[in-house]
């Protein structure tokens, strides 16, 4: 999961770079910004999935009652 999280962070940085340079293509700016926004929302969904998988697969902690027995 850590590798996936790192890949997502890399893609987010690339989207940041793209957003900064989109003004150089004024005839495509509106469409590029729509795609960048979509990609950011899609990456947020992937991050939500990574978070959920990490929570579900995390080792269970024993309760105090079980530890004192």
ROVO-564563 format. One record per residue: residue number from 1; x, y, z of N, C-alpha, C in turn. Coordinates in nm, 3 decimals, always signed. Atoms other than C-alpha are relative to their C-alpha. Layout:
<recs>
<rec><pos>NUM</pos><n_x>X</n_x><n_y>Y</n_y><n_z>Z</n_z><ca_x>X</ca_x><ca_y>Y</ca_y><ca_z>Z</ca_z><c_x>X</c_x><c_y>Y</c_y><c_z>Z</c_z></rec>
...
</recs>
This chain:
<recs>
<rec><pos>1</pos><n_x>+0.082</n_x><n_y>-0.119</n_y><n_z>+0.000</n_z><ca_x>+0.000</ca_x><ca_y>+0.000</ca_y><ca_z>+0.000</ca_z><c_x>+0.087</c_x><c_y>+0.126</c_y><c_z>+0.000</c_z></rec>
<rec><pos>2</pos><n_x>-0.089</n_x><n_y>-0.116</n_y><n_z>-0.004</n_z><ca_x>+0.291</ca_x><ca_y>+0.233</ca_y><ca_z>+0.067</ca_z><c_x>+0.046</c_x><c_y>+0.038</c_y><c_z>-0.141</c_z></rec>
<rec><pos>3</pos><n_x>-0.043</n_x><n_y>-0.028</n_y><n_z>+0.138</n_z><ca_x>+0.405</ca_x><ca_y>+0.198</ca_y><ca_z>-0.295</ca_z><c_x>-0.112</c_x><c_y>+0.067</c_y><c_z>-0.078</c_z></rec>
<rec><pos>4</pos><n_x>+0.114</n_x><n_y>-0.062</n_y><n_z>+0.068</n_z><ca_x>+0.056</ca_x><ca_y>+0.281</ca_y><ca_z>-0.422</ca_z><c_x>-0.018</c_x><c_y>+0.144</c_y><c_z>+0.046</c_z></rec>
<rec><pos>5</pos><n_x>+0.012</n_x><n_y>-0.136</n_y><n_z>-0.054</n_z><ca_x>+0.040</ca_x><ca_y>+0.583</ca_y><ca_z>-0.192</ca_z><c_x>+0.108</c_x><c_y>+0.091</c_y><c_z>-0.061</c_z></rec>
<rec><pos>6</pos><n_x>-0.109</n_x><n_y>-0.078</n_y><n_z>+0.060</n_z><ca_x>+0.378</ca_x><ca_y>+0.701</ca_y><ca_z>-0.329</ca_z><c_x>-0.029</c_x><c_y>+0.029</c_y><c_z>-0.148</c_z></rec>
<rec><pos>7</pos><n_x>+0.036</n_x><n_y>-0.022</n_y><n_z>+0.141</n_z><ca_x>+0.259</ca_x><ca_y>+0.654</ca_y><ca_z>-0.689</ca_z><c_x>-0.107</c_x><c_y>+0.107</c_y><c_z>-0.013</c_z></rec>
<rec><pos>8</pos><n_x>+0.107</n_x><n_y>-0.101</n_y><n_z>+0.003</n_z><ca_x>-0.053</ca_x><ca_y>+0.859</ca_y><ca_z>-0.617</ca_z><c_x>+0.059</c_x><c_y>+0.138</c_y><c_z>+0.027</c_z></rec>
<rec><pos>9</pos><n_x>-0.064</n_x><n_y>-0.129</n_y><n_z>-0.031</n_z><ca_x>+0.160</ca_x><ca_y>+1.137</ca_y><ca_z>-0.464</ca_z><c_x>+0.077</c_x><c_y>+0.051</c_y><c_z>-0.122</c_z></rec>
<rec><pos>10</pos><n_x>-0.073</n_x><n_y>-0.039</n_y><n_z>+0.121</n_z><ca_x>+0.376</ca_x><ca_y>+1.136</ca_y><ca_z>-0.779</ca_z><c_x>-0.096</c_x><c_y>+0.053</c_y><c_z>-0.106</c_z></rec>
<rec><pos>11</pos><n_x>+0.098</n_x><n_y>-0.046</n_y><n_z>+0.098</n_z><ca_x>+0.071</ca_x><ca_y>+1.168</ca_y><ca_z>-1.003</ca_z><c_x>-0.058</c_x><c_y>+0.135</c_y><c_z>+0.041</c_z></rec>
<rec><pos>12</pos><n_x>+0.050</n_x><n_y>-0.129</n_y><n_z>-0.048</n_z><ca_x>-0.062</ca_x><ca_y>+1.451</ca_y><ca_z>-0.784</ca_z><c_x>+0.099</c_x><c_y>+0.113</c_y><c_z>-0.030</c_z></rec>
<rec><pos>13</pos><n_x>-0.102</n_x><n_y>-0.102</n_y><n_z>+0.033</n_z><ca_x>+0.268</ca_x><ca_y>+1.638</ca_y><ca_z>-0.829</ca_z><c_x>-0.001</c_x><c_y>+0.031</c_y><c_z>-0.150</c_z></rec>
<rec><pos>14</pos><n_x>+0.006</n_x><n_y>-0.022</n_y><n_z>+0.145</n_z><ca_x>+0.243</ca_x><ca_y>+1.589</ca_y><ca_z>-1.204</ca_z><c_x>-0.123</c_x><c_y>+0.082</c_y><c_z>-0.040</c_z></rec>
<rec><pos>15</pos><n_x>+0.119</n_x><n_y>-0.081</n_y><n_z>+0.026</n_z><ca_x>-0.110</ca_x><ca_y>+1.728</ca_y><ca_z>-1.202</ca_z><c_x>+0.023</c_x><c_y>+0.145</c_y><c_z>+0.040</c_z></rec>
<rec><pos>16</pos><n_x>-0.036</n_x><n_y>-0.137</n_y><n_z>-0.041</n_z><ca_x>+0.019</ca_x><ca_y>+2.030</ca_y><ca_z>-1.008</ca_z><c_x>+0.082</c_x><c_y>+0.068</c_y><c_z>-0.109</c_z></rec>
<rec><pos>17</pos><n_x>-0.083</n_x><n_y>-0.055</n_y><n_z>+0.108</n_z><ca_x>+0.283</ca_x><ca_y>+2.081</ca_y><ca_z>-1.278</ca_z><c_x>-0.084</c_x><c_y>+0.032</c_y><c_z>-0.122</c_z></rec>
<rec><pos>18</pos><n_x>+0.087</n_x><n_y>-0.022</n_y><n_z>+0.115</n_z><ca_x>+0.024</ca_x><ca_y>+2.046</ca_y><ca_z>-1.551</ca_z><c_x>-0.090</c_x><c_y>+0.119</c_y><c_z>+0.019</c_z></rec>
<rec><pos>19</pos><n_x>+0.089</n_x><n_y>-0.113</n_y><n_z>-0.028</n_z><ca_x>-0.205</ca_x><ca_y>+2.294</ca_y><ca_z>-1.384</ca_z><c_x>+0.075</c_x><c_y>+0.133</c_y><c_z>-0.012</c_z></rec>
<rec><pos>20</pos><n_x>-0.079</n_x><n_y>-0.123</n_y><n_z>+0.012</n_z><ca_x>+0.076</ca_x><ca_y>+2.550</ca_y><ca_z>-1.370</ca_z><c_x>+0.030</c_x><c_y>+0.036</c_y><c_z>-0.145</c_z></rec>
<rec><pos>21</pos><n_x>-0.038</n_x><n_y>-0.027</n_y><n_z>+0.138</n_z><ca_x>+0.154</ca_x><ca_y>+2.513</ca_y><ca_z>-1.739</ca_z><c_x>-0.119</c_x><c_y>+0.006</c_y><c_z>-0.096</c_z></rec>
<rec><pos>22</pos><n_x>+0.118</n_x><n_y>+0.004</n_y><n_z>+0.087</n_z><ca_x>-0.203</ca_x><ca_y>+2.488</ca_y><ca_z>-1.874</ca_z><c_x>-0.027</c_x><c_y>+0.135</c_y><c_z>-0.067</c_z></rec>
<rec><pos>23</pos><n_x>+0.024</n_x><n_y>-0.133</n_y><n_z>+0.058</n_z><ca_x>-0.214</ca_x><ca_y>+2.864</ca_y><ca_z>-1.938</ca_z><c_x>+0.077</c_x><c_y>+0.020</c_y><c_z>-0.130</c_z></rec>
<rec><pos>24</pos><n_x>-0.076</n_x><n_y>-0.009</n_y><n_z>+0.124</n_z><ca_x>+0.040</ca_x><ca_y>+2.810</ca_y><ca_z>-2.216</ca_z><c_x>-0.078</c_x><c_y>-0.054</c_y><c_z>-0.120</c_z></rec>
<rec><pos>25</pos><n_x>+0.086</n_x><n_y>+0.054</n_y><n_z>+0.106</n_z><ca_x>-0.235</ca_x><ca_y>+2.638</ca_y><ca_z>-2.414</ca_z><c_x>-0.142</c_x><c_y>+0.056</c_y><c_z>+0.017</c_z></rec>
<rec><pos>26</pos><n_x>+0.130</n_x><n_y>-0.063</n_y><n_z>-0.029</n_z><ca_x>-0.524</ca_x><ca_y>+2.886</ca_y><ca_z>-2.392</ca_z><c_x>-0.117</c_x><c_y>-0.063</c_y><c_z>-0.077</c_z></rec>
<rec><pos>27</pos><n_x>+0.108</n_x><n_y>+0.061</n_y><n_z>+0.077</n_z><ca_x>-0.724</ca_x><ca_y>+2.709</ca_y><ca_z>-2.664</ca_z><c_x>-0.043</c_x><c_y>-0.136</c_y><c_z>+0.057</c_z></rec>
<rec><pos>28</pos><n_x>+0.034</n_x><n_y>+0.128</n_y><n_z>-0.063</n_z><ca_x>-0.722</ca_x><ca_y>+2.388</ca_y><ca_z>-2.454</ca_z><c_x>-0.016</c_x><c_y>+0.011</c_y><c_z>+0.151</c_z></rec>
<rec><pos>29</pos><n_x>-0.003</n_x><n_y>-0.019</n_y><n_z>-0.147</n_z><ca_x>-0.716</ca_x><ca_y>+2.536</ca_y><ca_z>-2.103</ca_z><c_x>-0.123</c_x><c_y>-0.055</c_y><c_z>+0.070</c_z></rec>
<rec><pos>30</pos><n_x>+0.123</n_x><n_y>+0.044</n_y><n_z>-0.066</n_z><ca_x>-1.081</ca_x><ca_y>+2.471</ca_y><ca_z>-2.017</ca_z><c_x>-0.007</c_x><c_y>-0.153</c_y><c_z>+0.008</c_z></rec>
<rec><pos>31</pos><n_x>+0.009</n_x><n_y>+0.145</n_y><n_z>+0.005</n_z><ca_x>-1.064</ca_x><ca_y>+2.107</ca_y><ca_z>-2.124</ca_z><c_x>+0.107</c_x><c_y>-0.067</c_y><c_z>+0.087</c_z></rec>
<rec><pos>32</pos><n_x>-0.107</n_x><n_y>+0.056</n_y><n_z>-0.083</n_z><ca_x>-0.731</ca_x><ca_y>+2.039</ca_y><ca_z>-1.956</ca_z><c_x>-0.033</c_x><c_y>+0.014</c_y><c_z>+0.148</c_z></rec>
<rec><pos>33</pos><n_x>+0.036</n_x><n_y>-0.019</n_y><n_z>-0.141</n_z><ca_x>-0.856</ca_x><ca_y>+2.186</ca_y><ca_z>-1.628</ca_z><c_x>-0.112</c_x><c_y>-0.095</c_y><c_z>+0.042</c_z></rec>
<rec><pos>34</pos><n_x>+0.105</n_x><n_y>+0.099</n_y><n_z>-0.031</n_z><ca_x>-1.166</ca_x><ca_y>+1.965</ca_y><ca_z>-1.646</ca_z><c_x>+0.061</c_x><c_y>-0.138</c_y><c_z>+0.025</c_z></rec>
<rec><pos>35</pos><n_x>-0.064</n_x><n_y>+0.131</n_y><n_z>-0.015</n_z><ca_x>-0.947</ca_x><ca_y>+1.658</ca_y><ca_z>-1.688</ca_z><c_x>+0.084</c_x><c_y>-0.005</c_y><c_z>+0.127</c_z></rec>
<rec><pos>36</pos><n_x>-0.081</n_x><n_y>-0.005</n_y><n_z>-0.121</n_z><ca_x>-0.709</ca_x><ca_y>+1.765</ca_y><ca_z>-1.411</ca_z><c_x>-0.088</c_x><c_y>-0.012</c_y><c_z>+0.124</c_z></rec>
<rec><pos>37</pos><n_x>+0.092</n_x><n_y>+0.008</n_y><n_z>-0.114</n_z><ca_x>-1.002</ca_x><ca_y>+1.816</ca_y><ca_z>-1.175</ca_z><c_x>-0.055</c_x><c_y>-0.142</c_y><c_z>+0.016</c_z></rec>
<rec><pos>38</pos><n_x>+0.049</n_x><n_y>+0.138</n_y><n_z>-0.004</n_z><ca_x>-1.144</ca_x><ca_y>+1.474</ca_y><ca_z>-1.265</ca_z><c_x>+0.107</c_x><c_y>-0.093</c_y><c_z>+0.057</c_z></rec>
<rec><pos>39</pos><n_x>-0.109</n_x><n_y>+0.086</n_y><n_z>-0.046</n_z><ca_x>-0.806</ca_x><ca_y>+1.310</ca_y><ca_z>-1.209</ca_z><c_x>+0.026</c_x><c_y>+0.018</c_y><c_z>+0.150</c_z></rec>
<rec><pos>40</pos><n_x>-0.018</n_x><n_y>-0.024</n_y><n_z>-0.145</n_z><ca_x>-0.770</ca_x><ca_y>+1.475</ca_y><ca_z>-0.865</ca_z><c_x>-0.108</c_x><c_y>-0.073</c_y><c_z>+0.080</c_z></rec>
<rec><pos>41</pos><n_x>+0.109</n_x><n_y>+0.068</n_y><n_z>-0.070</n_z><ca_x>-1.111</ca_x><ca_y>+1.341</ca_y><ca_z>-0.762</ca_z><c_x>+0.017</c_x><c_y>-0.152</c_y><c_z>-0.006</c_z></rec>
<rec><pos>42</pos><n_x>-0.025</n_x><n_y>+0.143</n_y><n_z>+0.013</n_z><ca_x>-1.023</ca_x><ca_y>+0.995</ca_y><ca_z>-0.894</ca_z><c_x>+0.111</c_x><c_y>-0.045</c_y><c_z>+0.093</c_z></rec>
<rec><pos>43</pos><n_x>-0.110</n_x><n_y>+0.034</n_y><n_z>-0.092</n_z><ca_x>-0.696</ca_x><ca_y>+0.995</ca_y><ca_z>-0.700</ca_z><c_x>-0.047</c_x><c_y>+0.003</c_y><c_z>+0.145</c_z></rec>
<rec><pos>44</pos><n_x>+0.056</n_x><n_y>-0.003</n_y><n_z>-0.135</n_z><ca_x>-0.889</ca_x><ca_y>+1.094</ca_y><ca_z>-0.387</ca_z><c_x>-0.074</c_x><c_y>-0.131</c_y><c_z>+0.031</c_z></rec>
<rec><pos>45</pos><n_x>+0.068</n_x><n_y>+0.129</n_y><n_z>-0.020</n_z><ca_x>-1.102</ca_x><ca_y>+0.780</ca_y><ca_z>-0.435</ca_z><c_x>+0.101</c_x><c_y>-0.112</c_y><c_z>+0.024</c_z></rec>
<rec><pos>46</pos><n_x>-0.103</n_x><n_y>+0.101</n_y><n_z>-0.021</n_z><ca_x>-0.790</ca_x><ca_y>+0.568</ca_y><ca_z>-0.466</ca_z><c_x>+0.062</c_x><c_y>+0.013</c_y><c_z>+0.139</c_z></rec>
<rec><pos>47</pos><n_x>-0.055</n_x><n_y>-0.019</n_y><n_z>-0.135</n_z><ca_x>-0.650</ca_x><ca_y>+0.724</ca_y><ca_z>-0.147</ca_z><c_x>-0.098</c_x><c_y>-0.049</c_y><c_z>+0.106</c_z></rec>
<rec><pos>48</pos><n_x>+0.100</n_x><n_y>+0.053</n_y><n_z>-0.092</n_z><ca_x>-0.977</ca_x><ca_y>+0.645</ca_y><ca_z>+0.029</ca_z><c_x>+0.007</c_x><c_y>-0.153</c_y><c_z>+0.005</c_z></rec>
<rec><pos>49</pos><n_x>-0.012</n_x><n_y>+0.145</n_y><n_z>+0.005</n_z><ca_x>-0.942</ca_x><ca_y>+0.285</ca_y><ca_z>-0.086</ca_z><c_x>+0.124</c_x><c_y>-0.049</c_y><c_z>+0.075</c_z></rec>
<rec><pos>50</pos><n_x>-0.125</n_x><n_y>+0.036</n_y><n_z>-0.070</n_z><ca_x>-0.581</ca_x><ca_y>+0.266</ca_y><ca_z>+0.037</ca_z><c_x>-0.020</c_x><c_y>+0.013</c_y><c_z>+0.151</c_z></rec>
<rec><pos>51</pos><n_x>+0.027</n_x><n_y>-0.019</n_y><n_z>-0.143</n_z><ca_x>-0.689</ca_x><ca_y>+0.407</ca_y><ca_z>+0.375</ca_z><c_x>-0.087</c_x><c_y>-0.113</c_y><c_z>+0.055</c_z></rec>
<rec><pos>52</pos><n_x>+0.090</n_x><n_y>+0.105</n_y><n_z>-0.046</n_z><ca_x>-0.971</ca_x><ca_y>+0.154</ca_y><ca_z>+0.402</ca_z><c_x>+0.071</c_x><c_y>-0.135</c_y><c_z>+0.007</c_z></rec>
<rec><pos>53</pos><n_x>-0.073</n_x><n_y>+0.127</n_y><n_z>+0.001</n_z><ca_x>-0.749</ca_x><ca_y>-0.141</ca_y><ca_z>+0.307</ca_z><c_x>+0.098</c_x><c_y>-0.005</c_y><c_z>+0.116</c_z></rec>
<rec><pos>54</pos><n_x>-0.095</n_x><n_y>-0.003</n_y><n_z>-0.112</n_z><ca_x>-0.485</ca_x><ca_y>-0.033</ca_y><ca_z>+0.559</ca_z><c_x>-0.072</c_x><c_y>-0.019</c_y><c_z>+0.133</c_z></rec>
<rec><pos>55</pos><n_x>+0.076</n_x><n_y>+0.018</n_y><n_z>-0.124</n_z><ca_x>-0.751</ca_x><ca_y>-0.008</ca_y><ca_z>+0.832</ca_z><c_x>-0.046</c_x><c_y>-0.144</c_y><c_z>+0.016</c_z></rec>
<rec><pos>56</pos><n_x>+0.054</n_x><n_y>+0.136</n_y><n_z>-0.006</n_z><ca_x>-0.902</ca_x><ca_y>-0.346</ca_y><ca_z>+0.746</ca_z><c_x>+0.110</c_x><c_y>-0.104</c_y><c_z>+0.022</c_z></rec>
<rec><pos>57</pos><n_x>-0.107</n_x><n_y>+0.098</n_y><n_z>-0.011</n_z><ca_x>-0.568</ca_x><ca_y>-0.525</ca_y><ca_z>+0.724</ca_z><c_x>+0.096</c_x><c_y>+0.025</c_y><c_z>+0.115</c_z></rec>
<rec><pos>58</pos><n_x>-0.086</n_x><n_y>-0.031</n_y><n_z>-0.115</n_z><ca_x>-0.408</ca_x><ca_y>-0.361</ca_y><ca_z>+1.027</ca_z><c_x>-0.017</c_x><c_y>-0.108</c_y><c_z>+0.106</c_z></rec>
<rec><pos>59</pos><n_x>+0.012</n_x><n_y>+0.101</n_y><n_z>-0.107</n_z><ca_x>-0.329</ca_x><ca_y>-0.605</ca_y><ca_z>+1.308</ca_z><c_x>-0.096</c_x><c_y>+0.049</c_y><c_z>+0.107</c_z></rec>
<rec><pos>60</pos><n_x>+0.097</n_x><n_y>-0.032</n_y><n_z>-0.105</n_z><ca_x>-0.604</ca_x><ca_y>-0.617</ca_y><ca_z>+1.566</ca_z><c_x>+0.072</c_x><c_y>+0.013</c_y><c_z>+0.133</c_z></rec>
<rec><pos>61</pos><n_x>-0.058</n_x><n_y>-0.017</n_y><n_z>-0.134</n_z><ca_x>-0.512</ca_x><ca_y>-0.485</ca_y><ca_z>+1.911</ca_z><c_x>-0.088</c_x><c_y>-0.074</c_y><c_z>+0.099</c_z></rec>
<rec><pos>62</pos><n_x>+0.075</n_x><n_y>+0.073</n_y><n_z>-0.102</n_z><ca_x>-0.613</ca_x><ca_y>-0.701</ca_y><ca_z>+2.203</ca_z><c_x>-0.062</c_x><c_y>+0.097</c_y><c_z>+0.099</c_z></rec>
<rec><pos>63</pos><n_x>+0.065</n_x><n_y>-0.084</n_y><n_z>-0.099</n_z><ca_x>-0.858</ca_x><ca_y>-0.556</ca_y><ca_z>+2.450</ca_z><c_x>+0.064</c_x><c_y>-0.024</c_y><c_z>+0.137</c_z></rec>
<rec><pos>64</pos><n_x>-0.056</n_x><n_y>+0.013</n_y><n_z>-0.136</n_z><ca_x>-0.759</ca_x><ca_y>-0.500</ca_y><ca_z>+2.814</ca_z><c_x>-0.049</c_x><c_y>-0.127</c_y><c_z>+0.068</c_z></rec>
<rec><pos>65</pos><n_x>+0.056</n_x><n_y>+0.119</n_y><n_z>-0.066</n_z><ca_x>-0.991</ca_x><ca_y>-0.781</ca_y><ca_z>+2.928</ca_z><c_x>+0.073</c_x><c_y>-0.125</c_y><c_z>-0.044</c_z></rec>
<rec><pos>66</pos><n_x>-0.070</n_x><n_y>+0.117</n_y><n_z>+0.051</n_z><ca_x>-0.814</ca_x><ca_y>-1.031</ca_y><ca_z>+2.707</ca_z><c_x>+0.147</c_x><c_y>-0.001</c_y><c_z>+0.046</c_z></rec>
<rec><pos>67</pos><n_x>-0.139</n_x><n_y>-0.008</n_y><n_z>-0.041</n_z><ca_x>-0.468</ca_x><ca_y>-0.905</ca_y><ca_z>+2.809</ca_z><c_x>+0.018</c_x><c_y>-0.040</c_y><c_z>+0.146</c_z></rec>
<rec><pos>68</pos><n_x>-0.015</n_x><n_y>+0.030</n_y><n_z>-0.143</n_z><ca_x>-0.532</ca_x><ca_y>-0.943</ca_y><ca_z>+3.184</ca_z><c_x>-0.037</c_x><c_y>-0.145</c_y><c_z>+0.032</c_z></rec>
<rec><pos>69</pos><n_x>+0.042</n_x><n_y>+0.139</n_y><n_z>-0.024</n_z><ca_x>-0.672</ca_x><ca_y>-1.297</ca_y><ca_z>+3.148</ca_z><c_x>+0.116</c_x><c_y>-0.097</c_y><c_z>-0.002</c_z></rec>
</recs>
